[in-house]
Amino acid sequence: MSLLKAIIFDMDGVLTDSEPLHQKAELLVLKKYNIKVPLTEWKKFKGKPSLAIFTYILKNFAKRPLRVQELISYEKNTYVKIASSSIKLFPGAMLFIKRARKMFDKLALTTSGHKRSQKMVFDKFALHSFFDLVITVEDIVNGKPDPEPYLKTVKKLRIPSARCLVVEDSVNGVISAKRAGCIVIGITHTFSRNKLKKAGADYIVRDFQEMSQLVKNLLSSE
């Protein structure tokens, strides 16, 4: 009997090649509100929720008082408009999800994205039937790297965190999942192998083909 009972996916940067689209939407927000942020700052934003990103931007770069929720709302609407026509799954993601559905008792999604964005992706790629649970930023108080997103996920799954395999692409996501006690696969879609390993990832893969073989090996060795 397998000790691994659930697999939990992040969405942006893991299943969907969406990081460039998020950045495009965020830059359009800055243009609308005439806020200038050096491009070097964007490296800090990968894997962080909109609230953290725009709170930091308003604190450090805004020239006039603005409401953070106003910027988040505009970014959310802008992103959905952009992504609804151009977002893509990473190569092999759909095939891996279908295989995972047969290999694990439970499949879950834990994303720093908004419910509207998650629903758009699930509608576009017909993913609803594959997942037993979805946690979005609206369901939590403290985002990644805080462990809350994954602690809430495993609690709702009713599976011990040590029996949950998480797939993450960001440093903050890896830290969050490890703090929650999960086993973590880092996929190098967004961050380098070294950065994901330093963050605490138990395994590192380049793509879904490599991950498929890794998961098969993990399940067969138990």
TANORFEN-V275772 format. One record per residue. PSI is psi in whole degrees, 0 to 359 (* if undefined). Layout:
<<PSI> <PSI>>
//
This chain:
<<133> <138> <335> <117> <337> <150> <133> <124> <141> <165> <294> <122> <349> <296> <319> <140> <71> <351> <316> <328> <321> <317> <321> <316> <319> <321> <326> <326> <314> <322> <317> <319> <10> <51> <128> <121> <127> <139> <335> <337> <337> <337> <330> <341> <346> <128> <3> <149> <162> <322> <315> <319> <308> <333> <316> <316> <314> <323> <323> <341> <344> <139> <351> <158> <132> <152> <127> <324> <332> <318> <320> <317> <317> <319> <318> <314> <319> <316> <314> <321> <317> <311> <331> <334> <340> <350> <145> <151> <150> <149> <130> <353> <314> <317> <319> <319> <316> <319> <319> <326> <330> <337> <335> <152> <322> <144> <136> <160> <130> <102> <149> <358> <170> <158> <321> <319> <318> <317> <322> <316> <315> <323> <315> <321> <12> <56> <350> <318> <346> <340> <134> <336> <141> <130> <124> <180> <333> <343> <356> <167> <314> <119> <174> <137> <5> <145> <352> <315> <317> <329> <319> <322> <309> <328> <316> <329> <338> <41> <132> <142> <328> <347> <14> <129> <124> <140> <118> <152> <347> <156> <313> <323> <318> <313> <316> <311> <321> <321> <333> <354> <14> <164> <133> <130> <124> <128> <131> <47> <331> <315> <159> <161> <315> <318> <321> <322> <317> <327> <343> <7> <136> <328> <151> <134> <159> <326> <182> <334> <315> <322> <323> <317> <321> <310> <320> <317> <319> <316> <325> <341> <353> <*>>
//
